[in-house]
Amino acid sequence: MKKYLISGALATAILFTPSMADAALGDQTLRSGMKHSDVSELQKWLNNKGFNAGSADGSFGPKTRSALISYQRSAGISADGIAGNQTFGKMKLKSSGSSSSSSSKTTVKSASTGSSDFSRTLRQGSRGNDVKALQSALNSKGFSAGTADGVFGSRTARALRSFQSAAGIGVDGVAGSKTFAALKGSVKASSSSSSSSSSKVAGASTSASSSGVVNTAKRYIGTPYVWGGTTTRGFDCSGYIQFVLRQHGVNTPRTVAQMYNAASKVSSPSVGDIVFYDTRGGPTHAGIYIGNNQFIHAGASTGVAIASMNNSYWSQRYIGAGRL
């Protein structure tokens, strides 16, 4: 009997060990309430990227969901708190589903390199021939990415953001399917955008760049308010503005008062301008104007949200608008 039990146990181990070893993050959709080793891997990944998912215990609870939503917002994808093909794609994980593998490749024609197969999302730190093709395409359109050396550095990131802004797509410095599609279009750099990305201002002169600022700002709606916060885990009002504008090559002072002093004042705000408020004496709160008498800001009671300038609270405290 003992021999039978031992043999049975050994057979079971042999039978099931391969399938357990083959299991990997990205093989199945993960959502609230699940308990699985894949959830533990997801938690470790989120923690490693600075999104606090708590203990990597393999239990998909509220903290894990909140961390996942924060990551999804920062990645510019649907923030539903469910880790599926789209999320795994952004995480550069291959899903076992055939639909994700077939849709993960986007082939575009570069104006200078011919047909290039962009088979992955490219971001700062990426290396390879596809990065070289991206750099060549950007250079051919007048967005200076420097030498096409296949290394995605800060200069390539700045050139990519400038192109994304001019193309009117999400400005995140990450090259995905929308960017690859836009590269096939006729967007060219203007003399101002090609000379220096640091010359851009929040209240940009083109509708494409100003709408790009607004699109970026809206991506973080729902992010909680954190005093002194400057990351997607939580913003204060000036930290939020600084974070958004930095993605468009605009470096800003840290505090609202400093922003107010540095801004070129305008009589009435245009889309992308900064609107300032006196909530505690002097310029102490600010947001980004998005049009129709609305602005988006990191409010202490709301987190990142859209507010009306006509609201009685804000209308009484408005002190002006400016461009950084």
C-alpha positions, 0 to 999 in steps of 0.5 A: 500500500505504501508503495502504491501511495508513493508511486501515485504521488510521484505520478501526480507530480510528474503529470501536473508539474509541467503545466504548473511550470508552463503557467505565466503572467499573460496566459489568462485574464486577471480580475478582482476576486481571483487567487492565482500565482499569476496574480502574484506575478502581476503584483510583483510587476506593478510594485516594481514599476512603482504602482503599489499593489501591496503584498504579492500574495496572489489575491486580487483585491482592491489594492491590486485593482487600484494599482492596476488602474493607475498603471493603465491610466499612465499607459494610456489604455482602458482603465478598467482594473482588469488585466487582459490582452491590452494590458499585457500588451503594454506590459510587453507580455505575450498572451496565449490567445491567437487574437492578441498575437495577430493584432500585436504587429503593425506594419508601416511604411517609413518614408526613408526606410521602406517597409519596416515591421514594428512588432512591438511597442517602443519606448525609452530604453528600447533597442533594435532595428525597429527603433532605428526605423522609427528614428529614420521615419521621425528624421525624414519628417523633420522631427530630429531624433538624432543618429538612427542608431537603434537606441531609444534615448531621450532625444528620440523620446523628445522627437516622438513627443513633438511628432505625436503633438503635431499629429494630434494623437496622445502625447506619451513618448511611446510608439504604439499602433496609433503612432505607427499609423500616423507615421504613414500620414503627411505630418511634417515638422514646422520650423519652430517644432523642429528647431527645439522641442524645449521652445514649446509652451502650454498654450501652443500656437497650433490646435494639434499641440494644444489638443495634445496637452488636453488629451494627455491631461484627461488621461489621468482623470480619477488619479487621487490627490496627494499633497506634494504628489508628482506621480500617477500614484497621486498629484497635487495641483502643481505636480499634476501640471508639471507632470502633464507639460513635461510630456510635451517638452515643457519644463515648469517651476514646481509651485503654483506661485512660481508658475504664476510668476513665470507665466506670460499673462493673457487676458483670456485663456486659450486651450492649453493655458494655465488658469490660476486661483487664489484659495489661501492668499495669492496664487495657490491653485491652478489647472489647465484650461480645456475650453468651454470655460472648463479646466482640468486640475488636481483638486484636494477633494476630487483628485484629477477632475474637470471643473467649470470656471463658472462655478461660484467657488472658482469664479470668485477666486480666479486671478488670471491665466498665463502661458508657461 
